Amino acid sequence: MKISICDKCKFFNHKEIIKLLDETFENINYEIGCNNMCGVGRNNIVLFVNNKPVIAKNKDELIKKIRDI
């Protein structure tokens, strides 16, 4: 699974999200850097999973949405 995650978004700490994802899923390749989703990232967790955007209000919603992909 390829995950692109921003290290600049203010709403979430990317290191905490990466730790959560590593505890929940296996075989993740991370690409860390701006995803040009700054407006959405002010109020949501934003990342891309296999080039598909995933936007969530909290960590539980994020995990559920990733599992549904």
Secondary structure as UniProt FT lines:
FT   STRAND          2..5
FT   HELIX           14..24
FT   STRAND          29..32
FT   HELIX           38..41
FT   TURN            42..43
FT   STRAND          45..49
FT   TURN            50..51
FT   STRAND          52..56
FT   HELIX           59..68
//
